[in-house]
Amino acid sequence: MAVSFDAGETKQLDVGLIPIPVALATLQGFVTDADTSAPIYNVRVEVGGSLSTSTDTDGFYMVPNIPPGNYAVSFSHPNYETIEF
């Protein structure tokens, strides 16, 4: 589409933009003790420094709505060594 203007003319263009769908990702899983396989509650799971969650009583975590890209992921808990990917 092209818009033509004559000298001194003013035009108003009202436009409805259609969003481009972005496929957001989800990271989910379980955190367990490496020795006992018991679920670990309240592990902080951080994605890219700005998205985070904590595990529930079953050790389950889910971080939804992650935009496409590469991210560092870390798992931390006061009683365990921090793991970073």
Secondary structure, 3 states (H helix, E strand, C coil): CCCCCCCCCCCCCCCCCCCCCCCCEEEEEECECCCCCCECCCCEEEECCCEEEECCCCCEEEEEEECCCCCCEEEEECCEEEEEC
